[in-house]
Amino acid sequence: MRTFGRTTIYANYTEKQLLSGTKEEIESKVLDILENSIDIHEINKTESKYLIAYLYGDQDIKNKVKLTRTDINNTGVENWAWAFQDWKKSFLLGKPIQYAPLDDVANEEITSLNNYVNYEDKDQLDLDIYEDVFTVGRGFRYVWGSPISEDDEAPFDLRNLSVLNTEVVYSSSINKEQLLSFVETSKKYIVQEINPETNKKELVNKYYDEYTVYTRNALYRIDNKLGKLRIIDRKPLIHNIHNITEYYLNRQRMSLLEIGKDIFDDINYVENLDKDDIESFVNSIMVFTNAEINKEGMDAIKEYGAVSIKSTDNKKASVELLQSRLKSLDTQIYYLRKISALHSILSVPQANQSGEFSNAETGKAMLTGQGFTSASIRVANEEKAFKKCDRNSLKVILRICKNAKDSEIKNLKISDIDIKFSRDLNDNLLVKTQALINLATAKIPPQIANAVIGLFSDPVAVTKLQEEYIKQQQEISNELSMRNNNLQQDNTIQDTEQLQNQEQ
């Protein structure tokens, strides 16, 4: 299957148009949007199922067709798709996202926010949603309110929704605002029908689809049990904000797996051709010249590993193995070319171009030389996209917290919060610290210097700690200096008194 990202669903309404009018008019517009979205959703679902199966090992090589020696046809999977997904996920989100204050005002409430999301295991949910984004190009986060209690310490709950059953619909207007979202569920019911063959009543399983649709201010339950979409329930939503947020890395909703898929397939193909070649060599065809052999004779050869043939004066009999092998060096070069291309395209570091470590490459120098610096630069774009989506989810969290009775967050705003990714930035540490010293010597302000060298994920926070540390050290130095001065004064007074006593 050829896939090129998921199709984003748009509707010819603005959110104001969707939510204005009588109750019947709004419901009619919701049904209209849903009806026009289902076909696109089914295409997205089919493609997503295929890509998820591909990530977990059901790859195109399984359908490999061989025209010769069809008895030898290896279809093993070398699952680089999973390896690259696992590395990129760990590199970007291996350490939890932290919410940091942009000023000193919101410190206490941001501490509460970090405690809440930590209680909800958001770090693991972020890893899971990145796996969805890597695989199918998008993921979905659902946030809803829950009362604080002894068993639930946060005023909200977080959940990742299935990419197979969820869609977000946007306005086709210039600002592309979110109109609604929906989650599909398959339902079963049992009916009595007359079997035309036996002319008797039998219980038959029937299935229909139910859609839970969320607008900003209402939840609708809609099904097609009677063959046509109908609203079976409606409930108001008190927070007046979209509960479901879509996460993605690019406008096309194209996954990194899709970007590298052709190369993943090439690697599997060449590896299995190598296996076929080895197996063909081991099971070479025997060629009998001027000799005849029947099935019993071949069975005896297989059992004893030897054959007896006779030659005449006119015709010499012989047995040979028909052997032909690919040059392993050529296939290895092709394989390494493909691996190198994958590392470059998906920005994942590798050992070096030959797949081995050089004796000259050690420690951080090796990591820097083999792509960790490049990976950090490239992953910064992923950070921006992920941060944008996470900020939308954070808006829902803050709205729920402010409305919750026992919440410790009442005044915190999105503009107060900086979203921080705690990646390992210690590569080339000596060069970065030397650059920091040079910038300080050139009297560059600490905040700018800390940001330029790329050693800290939160240069603002580091600068504040740095200033506090310098202030503390200065206070300690001043106190020690004062003590020394007082001690010297005391010694001078004592010496003066002793001298006066001696003179008397």
PETAQUI-V588965 format. One record per run of one state. SS is the DSSP state (helix for helix, strand for strand, loop for the rest). FROM is the first residue (numbers start at 0). TO is the last residue. If there is no record, write none. Layout:
# PETAQUI-V588965
SS | FROM | TO
SS | FROM | TO
This chain:
# PETAQUI-V588965
loop | 0 | 7
strand | 8 | 10
loop | 11 | 13
helix | 14 | 18
loop | 19 | 21
helix | 22 | 54
loop | 55 | 58
helix | 59 | 62
loop | 63 | 78
helix | 79 | 92
loop | 93 | 96
strand | 97 | 100
loop | 101 | 105
helix | 106 | 118
loop | 119 | 120
helix | 121 | 135
loop | 136 | 136
strand | 137 | 144
loop | 145 | 154
strand | 155 | 160
loop | 161 | 164
strand | 165 | 170
loop | 171 | 176
strand | 177 | 194
loop | 195 | 198
strand | 199 | 213
loop | 214 | 216
strand | 217 | 222
loop | 223 | 228
strand | 229 | 235
loop | 236 | 242
strand | 243 | 247
loop | 248 | 254
helix | 255 | 281
loop | 282 | 283
strand | 284 | 288
loop | 289 | 293
helix | 294 | 303
loop | 304 | 316
strand | 317 | 321
loop | 322 | 326
helix | 327 | 345
loop | 346 | 361
helix | 362 | 368
loop | 369 | 370
helix | 371 | 402
loop | 403 | 412
helix | 413 | 415
strand | 416 | 419
loop | 420 | 427
helix | 428 | 440
loop | 441 | 444
helix | 445 | 452
loop | 453 | 457
helix | 458 | 502
loop | 503 | 503
